[in-house]
Amino acid sequence: MSQLIYFSLIILGFSLIISTSISSLFHILIIIPIINSLRLKEWKILPKSAWALIAYSVIIILSVVLNQDIASYGYKPILKIKYFLLAALGIMPIYKYRSEIFTHKRTKIILNVVMVSASIATMAGIIALYTGYHPIKFSKACHLTRNCGMSGMYMNYAHTLVLLQVIFTGLLIYRKKINHLLKEKFILAAFIINLIGLYLSFTRGAWIGFFAAVPFFFIREHVKKFLISGVALVALSGLIYLASPKVQETFNSRKDSNDERIGSWKASIKAFEERKILGYGYLNYEPHSPEIKYRYNINNAYFKGHSHNNFLQVLADTGLLGFIAFVAWLTLWIKEVYQRSDLVAQVTLPVIICFIVAGLTQSTIILANNQFAILGIYMISVIKPKEEEL
């Protein structure tokens, strides 16, 4: 069983930045260990954050069932709860077999797979950006001015990559603690390659999420370093802005994008006000967004899209009940990793901060690429390693 879990994690690590379709194999394989762990005593392993995620899944079901009068996709969105449930319930078998899964050798392989696959996807995207032809997909570049990696959408790529880039940053900061797993030059190479790739995606929300996350590597024991790094990063971002016309253009010349986001935020709030308890139903806000904008005379009514904000998306789709469960999940997750001092917890806290901040301008919790990444990171991070493990 441990080998099956290990193999599924290899697939997840490889597919996060390469292919959403391949990620489905992880979800299929992890089901078997989960079923094998569904015993009463195993449920006691689940942290409070997992129960919040399970509660959110139940609320998703209720939001769909009780909103059939306006449902655009019928009961189909209920099937999406499997991703949240697999992340919560997957904790049980991984915890049970963690000593066999996370040996030094296997941990090294998992980390290598994640770093190599991300770097290959990024380099391929950069080549496609500058040549107009993708060397791995054997097709034209998805975008001629922004790096898309292996994705067909630069924002999906960037918002997944930034989570991994925060992890790579943590590995670089704590490189002396993991020199038995990864060579410093290898970590540095992956960090630089993907930092360049993240920059060339020109995705503002991902950039801001990264800068907001880095100081949290120092918040536990070095409050001064936390404050100093925060100020330094603000100054650095200012210098980058002043020195780079391309960055200035990224922030200043996207009026249409800004207006669309603001319109989506306003419409999401109106959707919540109309149906406060359970919202419009999971994934049902987006198809109704144009009519909501027309009804309230909100700009860009033609634009049919998600909320471009995780919290507003949850409010619009699942109402106050879903919002409470979602915030409880994030809050408990932060608390659980903050109370630990192991390396996994130290790296995870900034990742959560990145997810929260970057998710203020993009609904990453409903987009497959980003959703699989954050839920996969969650599932692994809440398990405290034994002393002899990473």
HELIX and SHEET records of a PDB file:
HELIX    1   1 SER A    2  SER A   15  1                                  14    
HELIX    2   2 THR A   20  ASN A   36  1                                  17    
HELIX    3   3 LEU A   40  TRP A   43  1                                   4    
HELIX    4   4 LYS A   48  VAL A   65  1                                  18    
HELIX    5   5 LYS A   76  LYS A   80  5                                   5    
HELIX    6   6 ILE A   81  LEU A   89  1                                   9    
HELIX    7   7 ILE A   91  LYS A   96  1                                   6    
HELIX    8   8 ARG A   98  ILE A  101  1                                   4    
HELIX    9   9 HIS A  104  THR A  131  1                                  28    
HELIX   10  10 TYR A  154  ILE A  173  1                                  20    
HELIX   11  11 ARG A  175  ILE A  178  5                                   4    
HELIX   12  12 GLU A  184  LEU A  200  1                                  17    
HELIX   13  13 ARG A  204  ALA A  213  1                                  10    
HELIX   14  14 VAL A  214  PHE A  217  5                                   4    
HELIX   15  15 VAL A  223  ALA A  243  1                                  21    
HELIX   16  16 PRO A  245  ASN A  252  1                                   8    
HELIX   17  17 LYS A  255  GLU A  274  1                                  20    
HELIX   18  18 TYR A  285  ARG A  295  1                                  11    
HELIX   19  19 ASN A  310  TYR A  338  1                                  29    
HELIX   20  20 LEU A  343  ALA A  358  1                                  16    
HELIX   21  21 ALA A  368  SER A  381  1                                  14    
SHEET    1   A 2 TYR A 133  HIS A 134  0                                        
SHEET    2   A 2 SER A 139  LYS A 140 -1                                        
END                                                                             
